[in-house]
Amino acid sequence: KQEVTQIPAALSVPEGENLVLNCSFTDSAIYNLQWFRQDPGKGLTSLLLIQSSQREQTSGRLNASLDKSSGRSTLYIAASQPGDSATYLCAVPSGGYNKLIFGAGTRLAVHP
Amino acid sequence: ETGVTQTPRHLVMGMTNKKSLKCEQHLGHNAMYWYKQSAKKPLELMFVYSLEERVENNSVPSRFSPECPNSSHLFLHLHTLQPEDSALYLCASSQGTGFDQPQHFGDGTRLSIL
């Protein structure tokens, strides 16, 4: 049974810092891994999707890496800004019909 | 409108009430999903519909009854709910149910059971 864990559960940093959010999964036979952002009271916005054959994906100040063999993914946020404050979730598809298994998320607060 | 729209955004109901949550997608997708996000557990899948047919029921109690009348609309009918059912209910859609198809999420309905 696939399980997804995210560390840390919460993070508070001053503006401008470079950040690393961690995601681990128990079954390394994944098809892809996705990072989402969730603002309070809102739905999920997809940030990056990494295919199993890829090692990393970049979008602006975000970079996600994937190491299937060790069951880990990292989301790197460069030069953090207060607008980056949100909960970040990682998810992998498992079982049939694109069933996503989510981690509990990392709640990020970036203060000016 | 674009994307995935959910109504109502907030709902408060008693345990004996009957209500429905609505989801509409304007992306031309043919698969739709219901997820539950409660305060103390990770986001978890409830149901999957593909081409208007339910293809996955993730051991959800019968007090939750989904309906998909067409590929653009998805409902979740609620009756005799329990306090532990208070949560954010999210709808998503995708083009097919293959693992390579990203899911697009609505903003959810915040449900509170009195």
HADDOCK unambig.tbl for C-alpha pairs under 7 A between the chains (distance, minus, plus):
assign (segid A and resid 31 and name CA) (segid B and resid 99 and name CA) 6.68 0.50 0.50
assign (segid A and resid 42 and name CA) (segid B and resid 107 and name CA) 4.54 0.50 0.50
assign (segid A and resid 42 and name CA) (segid B and resid 108 and name CA) 6.55 0.50 0.50
assign (segid A and resid 43 and name CA) (segid B and resid 90 and name CA) 6.82 0.50 0.50
assign (segid A and resid 43 and name CA) (segid B and resid 105 and name CA) 5.85 0.50 0.50
assign (segid A and resid 43 and name CA) (segid B and resid 106 and name CA) 5.32 0.50 0.50
assign (segid A and resid 43 and name CA) (segid B and resid 107 and name CA) 3.77 0.50 0.50
assign (segid A and resid 43 and name CA) (segid B and resid 108 and name CA) 5.78 0.50 0.50
assign (segid A and resid 44 and name CA) (segid B and resid 105 and name CA) 5.60 0.50 0.50
assign (segid A and resid 93 and name CA) (segid B and resid 99 and name CA) 6.20 0.50 0.50
assign (segid A and resid 97 and name CA) (segid B and resid 97 and name CA) 4.83 0.50 0.50
assign (segid A and resid 97 and name CA) (segid B and resid 98 and name CA) 6.38 0.50 0.50
assign (segid A and resid 98 and name CA) (segid B and resid 97 and name CA) 5.13 0.50 0.50
assign (segid A and resid 98 and name CA) (segid B and resid 98 and name CA) 5.67 0.50 0.50
assign (segid A and resid 98 and name CA) (segid B and resid 99 and name CA) 4.97 0.50 0.50
assign (segid A and resid 99 and name CA) (segid B and resid 45 and name CA) 6.85 0.50 0.50
assign (segid A and resid 101 and name CA) (segid B and resid 44 and name CA) 6.99 0.50 0.50
assign (segid A and resid 102 and name CA) (segid B and resid 42 and name CA) 6.18 0.50 0.50
assign (segid A and resid 102 and name CA) (segid B and resid 43 and name CA) 5.93 0.50 0.50
assign (segid A and resid 103 and name CA) (segid B and resid 42 and name CA) 5.91 0.50 0.50
assign (segid A and resid 104 and name CA) (segid B and resid 41 and name CA) 6.82 0.50 0.50
assign (segid A and resid 104 and name CA) (segid B and resid 42 and name CA) 4.48 0.50 0.50
